[in-house]
Amino acid sequence: MVKSKAIHHINVILKSWGWGTIFGHLFRIGGACFYLSQKIDPEIIHIAGCWCSLAYEVYICAFEQVATCHFGGLLAHS
């Protein structure tokens, strides 16, 4: 399935639920966060994701903040 068809099908479902629509960039962000959670080197994520800019670093920082907040709380309760 090509990207445009996948996005179209997802948006049809989201619209039927009364939610907004998404764009393909969401998957790049999600992919970067997933690989960060798997402890993949950020430079590999940069190359594999074909990021032309350093924008992926924003997602790395955001992911680290969220992960620290959530996992830090879990560790404190252990």
N, C-alpha and C positions, 0 to 999 in steps of 0.2 A: 504494500500500500504506500502510495506516495504521500508526502507531507500534506499537500493541499487537501487530499481526500480525507486523511486522518483528522485534520483540524476541522473540516466541514462536518464529519460525522460526530465528533465530540461536541461541536457547537450546536448541532441539532438537538442532541440530548440535553445539553445545558439549558438551551432556550426552552425546551419542553418542561423543565423543572423550574422555570422562572428565574434562572441565574443569568449572568452576563455571558460574554463570549471570551475565548482565549485566543492567543496568537502563538505561533511556533516558538517564540523566544522563551516562553515559559518552560519548555522542555529542555532547553539548553541550561537554564538556571537549575532546574531540578536535577539534570544529569550531573552538573558540576557539584551540587550539594551531595548527591548520592556518592559520587566517587570520593569526595572529601571525607564522608562518613566511613568509607572503606580504607581510609588512610593512604590514598593514592597521592603521590607527590603533586603539588599544585602546578608545577611546570609541565608535567605530563598531561594534566587536565587542560592546560592552556593550549598545548600542541594538539591533543586529540580532539578538543572541541573547536578547533580552527578559529580560536579567538584572535581577531586581528588587532585588538587593542588590549589594554590592561583592565578592561571592565570586569573581567572575571574576578579580579582581586576584591571588588566590592562584594561579590557573592561569598567569597572566602571569608571576609571579615564578618559579614552578616551571619553566615553559618556558624562560625566560631562563637559568636556572641550568643546565639540561640542555643547551641549545643552546651556551652558552658553553663548557661542559665538552667537548662533542663537537667543535664547530667550532674551538674554540681549539686543541685537539690536532691537528686537521687542518692548521691554518694554521702551527703550529710545525714540522710535518714537511715543509712545502713548500719 
